[in-house]
Amino acid sequence: MNKMFAAVTLVATLAGASAVQAAEIPTADAGAGAKIVAPLEISNTADLYFGTIAPSTTVADQVVVSSGGERKCGPALTCLTADHTAAAFKVTGEADAFYTISLPGQIKIVNENGNAMLVSNFEGSKAKGQLLKGEDSFTVGGTLDVGVRQEAGKYTGSFTVAVEYQ
């Protein structure tokens, strides 16, 4: 009987030890959350347009439209009208958030016959990082390379400007 009493005592002692160990496991709770900001959006409000240009018969040259909208026609070219514009964009998003502007390196604009001109040196009216006050706007200019005896016609193309929260 002493052997049976000893076995029951040992089982009871082991069961009590595991109950004590389980009670000693520390725990803590943590909160979870997120803040959602207004999505950053951009829209084009005016296109980059270099105006009406007469090319040289002997020399290639450039036309520059600045981000401020001023046009400089190279000496070998004749700029016929004052119908030039810088591209304009509107940005909306979270107030008091910073955003960056990405401009393309270069693009080609082509006429209906497939002849092309290069547009490069894109420059924006705003610095790379801007504080958004809920709504903002900026303009973009560039440089057009006009070839010798560039074929007449309307040249078109497009370029992408991207904005991103910092």
C-alpha positions as a Markdown table, in Angstrom:
| # | Residue | x | y | z |
|---|---|---|---|---|
| 1 | Met | 0.0 | 0.0 | 0.0 |
| 2 | Asn | 2.9 | 2.3 | 0.7 |
| 3 | Lys | 4.0 | 1.8 | -3.0 |
| 4 | Met | 0.6 | 2.8 | -4.2 |
| 5 | Phe | 0.5 | 5.8 | -1.9 |
| 6 | Ala | 4.0 | 6.9 | -3.2 |
| 7 | Ala | 2.9 | 6.6 | -6.9 |
| 8 | Val | -0.3 | 8.7 | -6.3 |
| 9 | Thr | 1.8 | 11.3 | -4.4 |
| 10 | Leu | 4.3 | 11.5 | -7.3 |
| 11 | Val | 1.5 | 12.0 | -9.9 |
| 12 | Ala | -0.1 | 14.7 | -7.8 |
| 13 | Thr | 3.2 | 16.5 | -7.3 |
| 14 | Leu | 3.9 | 16.5 | -11.1 |
| 15 | Ala | 0.4 | 17.7 | -11.9 |
| 16 | Gly | 0.8 | 20.5 | -9.4 |
| 17 | Ala | 4.2 | 21.5 | -10.8 |
| 18 | Ser | 2.8 | 21.9 | -14.4 |
| 19 | Ala | 0.0 | 24.0 | -13.1 |
| 20 | Val | 2.4 | 26.3 | -11.4 |
| 21 | Gln | 4.6 | 26.6 | -14.6 |
| 22 | Ala | 1.6 | 27.6 | -16.8 |
| 23 | Ala | 0.5 | 30.3 | -14.4 |
| 24 | Glu | 4.0 | 31.9 | -14.5 |
| 25 | Ile | 4.1 | 32.8 | -18.3 |
| 26 | Pro | 4.1 | 36.6 | -18.7 |
| 27 | Thr | 1.9 | 38.2 | -21.4 |
| 28 | Ala | 1.3 | 41.8 | -22.7 |
| 29 | Asp | -1.1 | 43.4 | -25.1 |
| 30 | Ala | -0.1 | 45.8 | -27.9 |
| 31 | Gly | -2.3 | 48.2 | -30.0 |
| 32 | Ala | -2.4 | 48.2 | -33.8 |
| 33 | Gly | -3.4 | 51.0 | -36.1 |
| 34 | Ala | -2.7 | 52.9 | -39.3 |
| 35 | Lys | -3.1 | 56.4 | -40.8 |
| 36 | Ile | -4.4 | 56.6 | -44.3 |
| 37 | Val | -3.6 | 59.8 | -46.2 |
| 38 | Ala | -5.3 | 61.2 | -49.2 |
| 39 | Pro | -4.0 | 59.7 | -52.4 |
| 40 | Leu | -1.6 | 61.8 | -54.4 |
| 41 | Glu | -3.1 | 62.7 | -57.8 |
| 42 | Ile | -1.8 | 64.7 | -60.8 |
| 43 | Ser | -3.6 | 66.1 | -63.7 |
| 44 | Asn | -2.4 | 68.0 | -66.8 |
| 45 | Thr | -3.9 | 71.4 | -67.3 |
| 46 | Ala | -1.8 | 72.7 | -70.3 |
| 47 | Asp | 0.5 | 71.0 | -72.9 |
| 48 | Leu | 4.1 | 72.0 | -73.7 |
| 49 | Tyr | 3.9 | 73.7 | -77.1 |
| 50 | Phe | 6.9 | 75.3 | -78.9 |
| 51 | Gly | 4.8 | 77.4 | -81.3 |
| 52 | Thr | 5.0 | 77.8 | -85.0 |
| 53 | Ile | 8.6 | 77.7 | -86.3 |
| 54 | Ala | 10.4 | 78.1 | -89.6 |
| 55 | Pro | 13.6 | 76.0 | -89.9 |
| 56 | Ser | 16.8 | 77.0 | -91.4 |
| 57 | Thr | 17.9 | 75.7 | -94.8 |
| 58 | Thr | 21.5 | 75.3 | -93.6 |
| 59 | Val | 21.7 | 75.0 | -89.8 |
| 60 | Ala | 20.0 | 72.9 | -87.1 |
| 61 | Asp | 19.0 | 74.9 | -84.0 |
| 62 | Gln | 16.9 | 74.7 | -80.9 |
| 63 | Val | 13.8 | 76.3 | -79.4 |
| 64 | Val | 13.6 | 76.5 | -75.6 |
| 65 | Val | 10.3 | 77.0 | -73.7 |
| 66 | Ser | 11.2 | 77.6 | -70.0 |
| 67 | Ser | 9.1 | 76.4 | -67.1 |
| 68 | Gly | 8.0 | 80.0 | -66.7 |
| 69 | Gly | 6.6 | 80.0 | -70.2 |
| 70 | Glu | 9.2 | 82.2 | -71.9 |
| 71 | Arg | 10.4 | 81.1 | -75.4 |
| 72 | Lys | 13.9 | 81.5 | -76.8 |
| 73 | Cys | 14.2 | 80.8 | -80.5 |
| 74 | Gly | 17.7 | 79.9 | -81.7 |
| 75 | Pro | 19.3 | 82.4 | -84.2 |
| 76 | Ala | 19.0 | 80.0 | -87.2 |
| 77 | Leu | 15.2 | 79.6 | -86.7 |
| 78 | Thr | 12.3 | 81.9 | -87.1 |
| 79 | Cys | 9.6 | 81.7 | -84.4 |
| 80 | Leu | 6.5 | 83.0 | -86.2 |
| 81 | Thr | 3.9 | 83.2 | -83.5 |
| 82 | Ala | 3.6 | 83.7 | -79.8 |
| 83 | Asp | 1.4 | 80.7 | -79.3 |
| 84 | His | 3.9 | 78.8 | -77.1 |
| 85 | Thr | 3.2 | 77.4 | -73.6 |
| 86 | Ala | 4.9 | 75.5 | -70.8 |
| 87 | Ala | 3.1 | 72.3 | -69.7 |
| 88 | Ala | 1.1 | 72.8 | -66.5 |
| 89 | Phe | 0.1 | 70.3 | -63.9 |
| 90 | Lys | -2.1 | 70.3 | -60.8 |
| 91 | Val | -1.3 | 68.0 | -57.8 |
| 92 | Thr | -3.7 | 67.1 | -55.0 |
| 93 | Gly | -3.2 | 65.0 | -51.9 |
| 94 | Glu | -2.5 | 65.1 | -48.2 |
| 95 | Ala | -2.0 | 68.6 | -46.7 |
| 96 | Asp | 1.5 | 69.2 | -45.1 |
| 97 | Ala | 3.0 | 66.1 | -46.9 |
| 98 | Phe | 6.2 | 66.3 | -49.0 |
| 99 | Tyr | 6.2 | 65.0 | -52.6 |
| 100 | Thr | 8.7 | 64.7 | -55.4 |
| 101 | Ile | 8.4 | 65.4 | -59.1 |
| 102 | Ser | 10.0 | 63.1 | -61.8 |
| 103 | Leu | 10.5 | 64.5 | -65.3 |
| 104 | Pro | 11.4 | 62.5 | -68.4 |
| 105 | Gly | 14.9 | 62.6 | -69.9 |
| 106 | Gln | 13.8 | 63.0 | -73.5 |
| 107 | Ile | 11.0 | 62.2 | -76.0 |
| 108 | Lys | 10.4 | 62.4 | -79.7 |
| 109 | Ile | 7.5 | 64.2 | -81.3 |
| 110 | Val | 6.6 | 63.1 | -84.8 |
| 111 | Asn | 4.5 | 64.4 | -87.8 |
| 112 | Glu | 2.0 | 62.5 | -89.9 |
| 113 | Asn | 4.9 | 61.3 | -92.2 |
| 114 | Gly | 6.9 | 59.8 | -89.3 |
| 115 | Asn | 9.6 | 62.5 | -89.2 |
| 116 | Ala | 10.7 | 63.2 | -85.7 |
| 117 | Met | 12.2 | 66.0 | -83.5 |
| 118 | Leu | 13.8 | 65.4 | -80.1 |
| 119 | Val | 12.5 | 67.2 | -77.0 |
| 120 | Ser | 15.0 | 67.1 | -74.0 |
| 121 | Asn | 16.2 | 69.1 | -71.0 |
| 122 | Phe | 12.9 | 69.1 | -69.3 |
| 123 | Glu | 12.8 | 71.5 | -66.4 |
| 124 | Gly | 10.1 | 72.1 | -63.8 |
| 125 | Ser | 9.1 | 75.2 | -62.0 |
| 126 | Lys | 9.3 | 73.5 | -58.6 |
| 127 | Ala | 12.2 | 71.9 | -56.8 |
| 128 | Lys | 12.4 | 68.1 | -56.3 |
| 129 | Gly | 10.7 | 68.0 | -52.9 |
| 130 | Gln | 7.6 | 70.1 | -52.4 |
| 131 | Leu | 5.4 | 70.6 | -49.4 |
| 132 | Leu | 1.8 | 70.0 | -50.5 |
| 133 | Lys | -0.8 | 72.2 | -48.9 |
| 134 | Gly | -3.7 | 70.0 | -50.1 |
| 135 | Glu | -3.3 | 71.3 | -53.7 |
| 136 | Asp | -0.3 | 72.6 | -55.7 |
| 137 | Ser | 0.6 | 73.3 | -59.3 |
| 138 | Phe | 3.8 | 73.5 | -61.3 |
| 139 | Thr | 4.9 | 74.0 | -64.9 |
| 140 | Val | 7.4 | 72.1 | -67.1 |
| 141 | Gly | 9.5 | 73.5 | -70.0 |
| 142 | Gly | 11.9 | 71.8 | -72.4 |
| 143 | Thr | 14.2 | 72.1 | -75.5 |
| 144 | Leu | 13.2 | 71.2 | -79.0 |
| 145 | Asp | 15.8 | 70.3 | -81.6 |
| 146 | Val | 14.8 | 71.5 | -85.0 |
| 147 | Gly | 16.8 | 69.9 | -87.9 |
| 148 | Val | 18.0 | 71.5 | -91.1 |
| 149 | Arg | 15.1 | 71.8 | -93.5 |
| 150 | Gln | 12.9 | 70.1 | -90.9 |
| 151 | Glu | 9.8 | 68.8 | -92.8 |
| 152 | Ala | 6.7 | 70.9 | -92.5 |
| 153 | Gly | 3.7 | 69.5 | -90.5 |
| 154 | Lys | 2.2 | 69.3 | -87.1 |
| 155 | Tyr | 4.4 | 67.3 | -84.7 |
| 156 | Thr | 2.9 | 65.7 | -81.7 |
| 157 | Gly | 4.0 | 63.4 | -78.9 |
| 158 | Ser | 3.5 | 63.0 | -75.1 |
| 159 | Phe | 5.6 | 62.7 | -72.0 |
| 160 | Thr | 4.9 | 61.4 | -68.5 |
| 161 | Val | 5.4 | 63.4 | -65.3 |
| 162 | Ala | 5.2 | 61.5 | -62.0 |
| 163 | Val | 4.7 | 62.7 | -58.4 |
| 164 | Glu | 5.3 | 60.6 | -55.3 |
| 165 | Tyr | 5.0 | 61.1 | -51.6 |
| 166 | Gln | 8.4 | 61.3 | -49.9 |
